[in-house]
Amino acid sequence: MFFGLDGLKFLMWSGSIYGIVGALCVATAYDLVFGYVLFLLSSLSWTWVGHLQRNLAMSSMNIVFCVINIIGLWTYVGKVS
């Protein structure tokens, strides 16, 4: 139990919070790397939730989001360095 939540609910809430904070970081250009990392954590969380719930659509979509977030990180880091 995490903060009184079972494992699945914890993953759902953490995935949602990571996604919201990641979106704010990217939208405001506050910290793009941190934003993409949070987006990646969110997608990983939701991929696992989809797996646990046997929801192939959710898992598939979030696996694609993971790839897109990695591409975003790779592109941004490549431009900065």
HELIX and SHEET records of a PDB file:
HELIX    1   1 GLY A    7  ALA A   27  1                                  21    
HELIX    2   2 LEU A   32  LEU A   52  1                                  21    
HELIX    3   3 LEU A   56  VAL A   80  1                                  25    
END                                                                             
